Amino acid sequence: MGFNKPDLRIFAYAMKRAGEMDPQAHLMIGDNLAADVGGAVRVGWRAIHFDRTQPGLRWRGSHIAIADLKLLEGLL
């Protein structure tokens, strides 16, 4: 495709492929704060940062951070 996260074009491409252009209908779950979460938040997606360095679930203003993927069950 010629571009990678956090380039906003990758998120636009994903929305087009999914057939849903409303950014709020999308959720990024990623382990890279800049590329995954940063790009998603900039384009208007909801985002969850998978961060094993701090236990539990934390609200970070623009996104949620979790240390255990089992916590996704309660969020989704």
C-alpha positions in Angstrom: 0.0 0.0 0.0 3.0 2.3 0.4 2.1 3.6 3.9 2.0 2.3 7.4 0.5 3.2 10.8 0.3 5.9 12.1 -0.3 7.4 8.6 -4.0 8.3 8.6 -4.4 6.8 5.1 -4.1 3.3 6.6 -7.1 3.9 8.9 -9.1 5.4 6.0 -8.3 2.3 4.0 -9.4 0.0 6.8 -12.7 1.9 7.2 -13.4 1.6 3.4 -12.5 -2.1 3.4 -14.8 -2.6 6.4 -17.6 -0.7 4.7 -18.0 1.6 7.6 -16.8 5.2 7.3 -17.9 6.4 10.8 -14.6 6.5 12.8 -16.5 6.0 16.1 -17.6 2.6 14.8 -14.0 1.4 14.9 -11.7 0.2 17.7 -8.0 -0.2 17.5 -6.4 -2.6 20.0 -2.6 -2.3 19.8 0.6 -2.6 21.6 2.3 0.3 20.0 1.3 3.6 21.6 2.5 5.9 18.7 1.6 3.8 15.7 -1.5 1.9 16.8 -3.2 4.1 19.4 -1.9 7.5 18.3 -3.0 7.0 14.7 -6.3 5.6 15.7 -7.1 8.5 18.1 -6.0 11.1 15.5 -8.5 9.7 13.0 -11.3 9.5 15.5 -11.3 5.8 16.4 -11.6 4.5 19.9 -8.4 2.8 21.1 -7.1 0.4 23.6 -3.4 0.2 24.4 -2.2 -3.2 25.3 0.6 -2.3 27.8 2.0 -5.1 29.9 4.2 -2.7 31.9 1.5 -1.5 34.3 -1.2 -3.8 35.8 -4.9 -3.3 35.5 -7.1 -1.1 33.4 -6.3 2.7 33.2 -8.0 5.5 31.5 -5.4 7.7 29.6 -7.7 10.5 28.5 -7.8 9.6 24.8 -7.7 5.9 25.2 -7.8 3.0 27.6 -4.7 1.0 28.6 -4.8 -2.6 29.7 -2.1 -5.1 30.8 -4.1 -8.3 30.3 -6.1 -9.2 27.3 -8.7 -10.9 29.5 -9.8 -7.4 30.5 -11.1 -6.9 26.9 -14.1 -9.1 27.7 -15.5 -6.6 30.1 -14.9 -3.7 27.7 -16.3 -5.1 24.4 
